[in-house]
Amino acid sequence: METQGYSAAERLERLPISGYHRIIFIIIALAFFFDSMDLAMMTFLLGSIKAEFALSTTQAGLLASSSFFGMVIGASLSGMLADRFGRKPVFQWSIVLWGIASYLCSTAQTVEMLTLFRVLLGIGMGMEFPIAQSMLSELIPAKRRGRYIALMDGFWPLGFVTAGVLSYFLLPIIGWRDIFLVLAVPAVFVLAIRFFIPESPRWLEQAGHHATADKVLQRIEDKVRGSLGSADLPEPIRLPRIESRPGHFLSALNEIWSPLYRQRTMMIWSVWFFALLGFYGLTSWLSALLQQSGFAVTQSVYYTVLISLGGIPGFLMAAWLVERWGRKPVCIITLLGGGVMAFLYGQSAVFGGNVSLLISSGLLMQFFLFGMWAVLYTYTPELYPTSARATGSGFASAIGRVGSLLGPLVTGLVFPITGQGGVFALGAMCFAVAAGVVWLFGMETRGKTLEELSEVTVG
């Protein structure tokens, strides 16, 4: 078929979902999984590290927050780097960085060194998350984009549960240092990314590299034909044309604050900040708070893993609903549901620590909160054009990581005063605020191509 004169978006959007798309999805999602597992591990190891170094709750909160400080830096830089130099190289180096940092965590002999290495780990993870969602959103056609990105985010609760399982079985045997060493091994996964993941043709075209974009598109089309076992592909359909705007390093940052995107930016930054303030203020302390309530270390890890299993049906439900109901209503429902269940979980811990009530309310809390994650990762990259997508996603994630940074610190300060009930009530309030922002200022993006959502057309 003659594709001369068609844009990258027109050629990508007409492709049927194939085994090739699924391979790309699996590779990106597994990188996301390993990253999430490394980040989540602190939830399960914090109690042991706190005991070994004799940390106060405030000091432990500072250590738990250190990764998020690094993520603020990583997310802020990676988006601008990816919009300027491409998605693929930034994605690769982010994985190398967190692999090296995870190894360094295993060598830390003081809490100060561990904190520093967790900051470096956070920079790598902060770089990877927004690039993963931008890459996948640009390679998957609009009719399945939301579902695939939401499913990618589902690898976060899987990573969380895997981190808990590893902690439960390995922590009594090898200790927390060697667990960090085990987590450094998946960094070799970068080799698979180098060979199998293409650069985004949308980005190449937007940056003015038309010949390279055409070559990458031809390879993708050949792979799809081979996967489908057919020589024919559907005819491209004309879409809004987006003007190529290769610019300087800060041009994408200026674009997300232009009049066209300013409200979207303020809305999504607010949602990420309050959602992550509540989420990490609670989950970073789940295991440690259970220990504080009298549970043994292995018991607290076991119950935290059990509670986290609720996130698996949560993200699967969200992945289905974002294409049926839309991003906006599902985002509001998951935030409000998570807030209600967080409040009930806190109260169940207060009134006698009833285990069955604790587990049931915790399962429902994680069901809604991991569903919330799936929607956020789907929704955010859709709000921006290709020229600023990674920057928009990166800075939204960075603002969220400021909330992540403050969450464990606030929890460490509030807990001695209000107890667990007050901590979880505060988390519930954060989710309610985020839901209100989406309800008042959010736009619906379901079923539209990225070019239609950008609302910037030429010709």
C-alpha positions as CSV (number, residue, x, y, z in Angstrom):
1,M,0.0,0.0,0.0
2,E,1.2,3.5,-0.8
3,T,1.6,5.5,2.4
4,Q,3.4,8.5,0.9
5,G,1.8,11.7,2.1
6,Y,0.3,10.2,5.3
7,S,1.4,11.4,8.7
8,A,2.9,9.1,11.4
9,A,-0.3,9.3,13.4
10,E,-2.5,8.4,10.3
11,R,-0.3,5.3,9.6
12,L,-0.1,4.2,13.3
13,E,-3.8,4.7,14.1
14,R,-5.0,2.5,11.2
15,L,-3.0,-0.5,12.4
16,P,-4.9,-3.4,13.9
17,I,-3.8,-4.4,17.3
18,S,-1.3,-7.3,16.8
19,G,1.2,-9.5,18.5
20,Y,3.8,-6.8,17.8
21,H,1.9,-4.3,19.8
22,R,1.6,-6.8,22.6
23,I,5.3,-7.4,22.6
24,I,6.0,-3.7,22.9
25,F,3.4,-3.5,25.7
26,I,5.0,-6.4,27.6
27,I,8.5,-5.0,27.4
28,I,7.5,-1.5,28.6
29,A,5.2,-3.0,31.2
30,L,7.9,-5.3,32.6
31,A,10.3,-2.3,32.9
32,F,7.5,-0.5,34.8
33,F,7.0,-3.7,37.0
34,F,10.6,-3.8,38.0
35,D,10.7,-0.1,38.8
36,S,7.5,-0.4,40.9
37,M,8.9,-3.4,42.8
38,D,12.0,-1.4,43.7
39,L,9.9,1.6,44.9
40,A,7.4,-0.5,46.8
41,M,10.1,-2.5,48.6
42,M,10.6,0.3,51.1
43,T,7.0,-0.3,52.4
44,F,8.1,-3.7,53.5
45,L,11.7,-3.0,54.6
46,L,11.1,0.2,56.4
47,G,10.3,-1.5,59.7
48,S,13.5,-3.5,59.7
49,I,15.6,-0.6,58.6
50,K,14.0,1.6,61.3
51,A,14.9,-1.0,63.9
52,E,18.5,-1.6,62.8
53,F,19.4,2.1,62.7
54,A,17.2,3.0,65.7
55,L,15.3,5.7,63.8
56,S,12.6,7.8,65.2
57,T,9.3,8.0,63.2
58,T,10.3,11.3,61.8
59,Q,13.7,9.9,60.6
60,A,12.0,6.9,59.1
61,G,9.6,9.2,57.3
62,L,12.6,11.1,55.9
63,L,14.1,7.9,54.6
64,A,10.8,6.7,53.1
65,S,10.5,10.1,51.4
66,S,14.0,10.1,49.9
67,S,13.1,8.2,46.8
68,F,10.3,10.6,46.1
69,F,12.7,13.5,46.3
70,G,14.8,11.9,43.6
71,M,11.7,11.2,41.6
72,V,10.8,14.9,41.6
73,I,14.2,15.6,39.9
74,G,14.0,12.6,37.6
75,A,10.5,13.2,36.4
76,S,11.1,16.9,35.8
77,L,14.2,16.3,33.7
78,S,13.2,13.2,31.8
79,G,10.1,14.8,30.2
80,M,12.0,17.7,28.8
81,L,14.9,15.4,27.7
82,A,12.5,13.0,26.0
83,D,10.7,15.8,24.1
84,R,14.0,17.2,23.0
85,F,16.1,14.1,22.3
86,G,13.7,11.2,22.0
87,R,11.8,8.7,24.2
88,K,13.9,5.6,23.7
89,P,17.4,6.8,25.0
90,V,15.9,8.5,28.1
91,F,13.9,5.3,28.8
92,Q,17.0,3.1,28.5
93,W,19.3,5.3,30.7
94,S,16.6,5.6,33.4
95,I,16.6,1.8,33.8
96,V,20.4,1.7,34.0
97,L,20.4,4.4,36.7
98,W,17.9,2.7,39.0
99,G,19.7,-0.7,38.6
100,I,23.0,0.8,39.7
101,A,21.3,2.7,42.6
102,S,19.5,-0.4,43.8
103,Y,22.9,-2.2,44.0
104,L,24.4,0.8,46.0
105,C,21.5,0.6,48.5
106,S,22.7,-3.0,49.3
107,T,26.1,-1.6,50.3
108,A,24.9,1.2,52.6
109,Q,26.3,1.0,56.1
110,T,24.7,4.2,57.5
111,V,21.3,5.7,57.1
112,E,22.8,8.8,55.5
113,M,24.3,6.7,52.7
114,L,21.1,4.7,52.3
115,T,19.2,7.9,52.0
116,L,21.5,9.2,49.3
117,F,21.3,6.0,47.3
118,R,17.5,6.0,47.6
119,V,17.5,9.6,46.1
120,L,19.6,8.3,43.1
121,L,17.2,5.3,42.8
122,G,14.3,7.8,42.8
123,I,15.9,9.8,40.0
124,G,16.0,6.7,37.8
125,M,12.4,5.7,38.6
126,G,11.2,9.3,38.2
127,M,12.7,9.3,34.7
128,E,11.1,6.0,33.7
129,F,7.5,6.4,34.7
130,P,6.4,9.4,32.5
131,I,8.4,8.1,29.5
132,A,6.8,4.7,29.7
133,Q,3.3,6.2,29.5
134,S,4.3,8.6,26.7
135,M,5.9,5.8,24.6
136,L,2.9,3.5,25.0
137,S,0.3,6.2,24.3
138,E,2.1,7.1,21.1
139,L,2.5,3.6,19.8
140,I,-1.0,2.1,20.6
141,P,-4.0,3.2,18.4
142,A,-6.7,5.3,20.1
143,K,-9.3,2.6,20.2
144,R,-7.2,0.5,22.6
145,R,-4.9,3.2,24.0
146,G,-6.6,3.6,27.3
147,R,-6.9,-0.1,28.0
148,Y,-3.3,-0.8,27.3
149,I,-1.9,2.1,29.4
150,A,-4.3,1.2,32.3
151,L,-3.1,-2.4,32.1
152,M,0.5,-1.2,32.1
153,D,-0.1,0.5,35.3
154,G,-1.5,-2.7,36.6
155,F,2.0,-4.0,36.8
156,W,2.5,-1.6,39.7
157,P,0.3,-3.6,42.1
158,L,1.8,-6.7,40.7
159,G,5.2,-5.2,41.5
160,F,4.0,-4.2,45.0
161,V,2.7,-7.7,45.7
162,T,5.9,-9.3,44.4
163,A,8.0,-6.9,46.6
164,G,5.9,-8.1,49.6
165,V,6.3,-11.8,48.7
166,L,10.1,-11.4,48.3
167,S,10.2,-9.5,51.6
168,Y,8.1,-12.1,53.4
169,F,10.3,-15.1,52.3
170,L,13.7,-13.4,52.0
171,L,13.8,-10.8,54.7
172,P,14.2,-13.3,57.6
173,I,16.9,-15.2,55.6
174,I,19.1,-12.6,53.8
175,G,18.2,-9.3,55.4
176,W,17.2,-6.0,53.7
177,R,20.6,-5.3,52.1
178,D,20.7,-8.4,50.0
179,I,17.1,-7.8,48.9
180,F,18.2,-4.6,47.3
181,L,21.0,-6.5,45.6
182,V,18.4,-8.9,44.1
183,L,16.4,-6.0,42.8
184,A,19.4,-4.6,40.9
185,V,19.5,-7.7,38.6
186,P,16.5,-6.7,36.4
187,A,18.5,-3.7,35.1
188,V,19.9,-6.0,32.4
189,F,16.4,-5.8,30.9
190,V,17.6,-2.6,29.2
191,L,19.2,-4.9,26.5
192,A,15.7,-6.1,25.4
193,I,14.5,-2.5,25.2
194,R,17.5,-1.5,23.0
195,F,16.6,-4.2,20.4
196,F,12.8,-4.4,20.4
197,I,11.4,-1.0,21.3
198,P,11.3,1.5,18.4
199,E,11.6,5.3,18.8
200,S,8.2,7.0,18.7
201,P,7.5,7.8,15.0
202,R,5.2,10.6,16.3
203,W,8.1,12.2,18.1
204,L,10.5,11.7,15.2
205,E,8.0,13.5,12.8
206,Q,7.3,16.2,15.3
207,A,11.0,16.8,15.8
208,G,11.5,17.1,12.0
209,H,13.2,13.7,11.4
210,H,10.8,12.7,8.6
211,A,13.0,10.2,6.8
212,T,13.8,8.4,10.1
213,A,10.2,8.4,11.1
214,D,9.3,6.8,7.7
215,K,11.9,4.1,8.2
216,V,10.7,3.3,11.7
217,L,7.0,3.2,10.5
218,Q,7.9,0.8,7.6
219,R,9.5,-1.5,10.2
220,I,6.5,-1.3,12.4
221,E,4.1,-2.0,9.5
222,D,6.2,-5.0,8.4
223,K,6.2,-6.4,12.0
224,V,2.4,-5.9,12.1
225,R,1.9,-7.6,8.7
226,G,4.1,-10.5,9.9
227,S,2.2,-10.8,13.2
228,L,-1.2,-10.8,11.4
229,G,0.0,-13.0,8.6
230,S,-1.4,-10.6,6.0
231,A,0.2,-8.5,3.3
232,D,-2.6,-5.9,3.4
233,L,-3.2,-3.2,6.1
234,P,-6.2,-0.9,6.3
235,E,-6.2,2.4,4.4
236,P,-5.0,5.4,6.5
237,I,-7.7,7.9,7.5
238,R,-6.9,11.6,7.5
239,L,-6.5,13.1,10.9
240,P,-5.8,16.7,12.1
241,R,-2.2,17.7,11.2
242,I,0.1,18.9,13.9
243,E,2.8,21.4,13.0
244,S,6.4,20.3,13.6
245,R,7.9,22.4,16.3
246,P,11.4,21.3,17.1
247,G,12.7,23.8,19.6
248,H,15.0,24.5,22.4
249,F,15.2,22.6,25.7
250,L,12.5,24.6,27.5
251,S,10.1,25.1,24.6
252,A,7.9,22.1,25.7
253,L,7.7,23.6,29.2
254,N,6.5,26.9,27.8
255,E,3.9,25.0,25.7
256,I,2.2,23.2,28.6
257,W,1.7,26.7,30.2
258,S,0.4,28.2,27.0
259,P,-3.3,29.5,27.0
260,L,-4.5,26.3,25.3
261,Y,-3.0,23.9,27.9
262,R,-2.8,26.0,31.0
263,Q,-6.1,24.7,32.6
264,R,-5.2,21.1,31.8
265,T,-1.8,21.6,33.4
266,M,-3.3,23.1,36.6
267,M,-5.9,20.4,36.8
268,I,-3.6,17.4,36.4
269,W,-0.9,18.8,38.6
270,S,-3.4,19.3,41.4
271,V,-4.8,15.8,41.0
272,W,-1.3,14.2,41.0
273,F,-0.2,16.2,44.1
274,F,-3.2,15.4,46.3
275,A,-3.6,11.8,45.1
276,L,0.0,10.9,45.7
277,L,0.2,12.9,49.0
278,G,-2.7,10.6,50.2
279,F,-1.5,7.4,48.6
280,Y,2.1,7.4,49.7
281,G,1.3,9.0,53.1
282,L,-0.6,5.8,53.7
283,T,1.1,2.9,51.8
284,S,4.7,3.8,52.7
285,W,3.7,3.3,56.3
286,L,1.3,0.3,56.0
287,S,3.7,-2.3,57.3
288,A,5.4,-0.1,59.9
289,L,2.0,1.1,61.2
290,L,0.9,-2.5,61.6
291,Q,4.1,-3.2,63.5
292,Q,3.4,-0.2,65.7
293,S,-0.1,-1.7,66.4
294,G,1.5,-4.8,67.8
295,F,1.9,-7.1,64.8
296,A,5.2,-9.0,64.3
297,V,7.4,-8.0,61.3
298,T,6.5,-11.1,59.3
299,Q,2.8,-10.7,60.2
300,S,2.8,-7.0,59.1
301,V,4.4,-7.9,55.8
302,Y,2.0,-10.7,55.3
303,Y,-1.1,-8.5,55.9
304,T,0.3,-5.7,53.8
305,V,0.8,-8.1,50.9
306,L,-2.7,-9.5,51.4
307,I,-4.2,-6.1,51.4
308,S,-2.3,-5.2,48.2
309,L,-3.9,-8.1,46.3
310,G,-7.0,-5.9,46.1
311,G,-5.2,-3.7,43.6
312,I,-5.1,-6.5,41.0
313,P,-8.9,-6.6,40.3
314,G,-8.9,-2.8,40.8
315,F,-6.6,-2.0,37.9
316,L,-8.3,-4.7,35.7
317,M,-11.7,-3.1,36.4
318,A,-10.3,0.4,35.7
319,A,-8.7,-0.8,32.4
320,W,-12.1,-2.0,31.3
321,L,-14.1,1.0,32.5
322,V,-11.8,3.7,31.0
323,E,-13.0,2.6,27.5
324,R,-16.6,2.1,28.5
325,W,-17.4,5.0,30.8
326,G,-14.4,7.3,30.1
327,R,-11.4,8.6,32.0
328,K,-13.1,11.4,34.0
329,P,-15.9,9.4,35.7
330,V,-13.6,6.5,36.5
331,C,-11.0,8.8,38.0
332,I,-13.6,10.5,40.2
333,I,-15.1,7.1,41.4
334,T,-11.7,5.5,42.2
335,L,-10.5,8.6,44.1
336,L,-13.7,8.9,46.2
337,G,-13.9,5.1,46.8
338,G,-10.3,5.1,47.8
339,G,-10.9,8.0,50.2
340,V,-13.9,6.3,51.9
341,M,-12.1,3.0,52.3
342,A,-8.9,4.7,53.6
343,F,-10.9,6.3,56.3
344,L,-12.6,3.0,57.3
345,Y,-9.3,1.2,57.3
346,G,-7.9,3.8,59.7
347,Q,-10.9,3.4,62.0
348,S,-10.7,-0.4,61.9
349,A,-7.1,-0.1,63.2
350,V,-8.2,2.2,65.9
351,F,-11.0,0.1,67.3
352,G,-9.2,-2.9,68.5
353,G,-7.2,-3.8,65.4
354,N,-9.9,-6.3,64.3
355,V,-8.0,-8.4,61.7
356,S,-11.0,-9.3,59.5
357,L,-12.2,-5.7,59.4
358,L,-8.6,-4.5,58.8
359,I,-8.1,-6.9,55.8
360,S,-11.5,-6.3,54.2
361,S,-11.4,-2.5,54.4
362,G,-7.7,-2.6,53.3
363,L,-8.5,-4.8,50.3
364,L,-11.2,-2.4,49.1
365,M,-9.0,0.6,49.7
366,Q,-6.3,-0.8,47.4
367,F,-8.9,-1.9,44.9
368,F,-9.9,1.7,44.4
369,L,-6.4,3.3,44.8
370,F,-4.7,1.0,42.2
371,G,-7.7,1.7,39.9
372,M,-6.9,5.4,40.4
373,W,-3.3,4.8,39.4
374,A,-4.5,3.1,36.2
375,V,-6.7,6.1,35.2
376,L,-4.0,8.7,36.1
377,Y,-1.4,7.0,33.9
378,T,-3.9,6.7,31.0
379,Y,-5.3,10.2,31.3
380,T,-2.2,12.4,31.8
381,P,-0.3,11.9,28.4
382,E,-3.6,12.3,26.5
383,L,-3.8,16.0,27.6
384,Y,-0.8,17.2,25.7
385,P,0.5,17.3,22.1
386,T,3.5,15.1,21.0
387,S,5.9,18.1,21.2
388,A,5.2,18.4,24.9
389,R,3.7,15.1,25.9
390,A,6.6,13.7,27.9
391,T,7.2,17.1,29.5
392,G,3.6,17.4,30.5
393,S,3.5,13.9,31.9
394,G,6.9,14.3,33.5
395,F,6.1,17.5,35.4
396,A,2.7,16.1,36.5
397,S,4.5,13.1,37.9
398,A,7.1,15.4,39.5
399,I,4.4,17.5,41.2
400,G,2.9,14.2,42.3
401,R,6.3,13.1,43.7
402,V,6.3,16.3,45.8
403,G,3.1,15.0,47.3
404,S,4.8,11.6,47.6
405,L,7.8,13.2,49.3
406,L,5.5,15.1,51.8
407,G,3.2,12.1,52.5
408,P,5.5,9.9,54.6
409,L,6.9,13.0,56.3
410,V,3.5,14.3,57.2
411,T,2.5,10.8,58.4
412,G,5.6,10.6,60.6
413,L,4.7,13.9,62.2
414,V,0.9,13.3,62.5
415,F,0.9,9.8,63.8
416,P,2.3,10.5,67.3
417,I,-0.4,13.1,67.7
418,T,-3.6,11.6,66.1
419,G,-2.7,7.9,65.8
420,Q,-3.7,5.8,62.8
421,G,-7.2,7.1,62.6
422,G,-6.0,10.7,62.0
423,V,-3.4,9.6,59.5
424,F,-6.0,7.7,57.3
425,A,-8.6,10.5,57.7
426,L,-6.0,12.9,56.3
427,G,-5.3,10.6,53.4
428,A,-9.1,10.3,52.7
429,M,-9.4,14.1,52.6
430,C,-6.6,14.3,50.0
431,F,-8.4,11.9,47.7
432,A,-11.6,13.8,48.1
433,V,-9.9,17.1,47.0
434,A,-8.4,15.4,44.0
435,A,-11.8,14.0,42.9
436,G,-13.3,17.5,43.2
437,V,-10.6,18.9,40.9
438,V,-11.3,16.3,38.2
439,W,-15.0,16.8,38.5
440,L,-14.8,20.6,38.2
441,F,-12.0,21.0,35.6
442,G,-11.3,17.7,33.9
443,M,-12.0,17.0,30.3
444,E,-13.0,13.6,28.7
445,T,-10.5,12.0,26.3
446,R,-12.0,8.6,25.6
447,G,-12.0,7.5,21.9
448,K,-10.1,10.4,20.5
449,T,-6.7,10.3,18.8
450,L,-3.8,12.2,20.4
451,E,-3.9,14.7,17.5
452,E,-7.6,15.4,18.0
453,L,-7.0,16.0,21.7
454,S,-4.2,18.4,21.0
455,E,-6.6,20.8,19.3
456,V,-3.7,22.4,17.3
457,T,-4.2,21.9,13.6
458,V,-2.6,23.3,10.5
459,G,-3.7,23.4,6.9
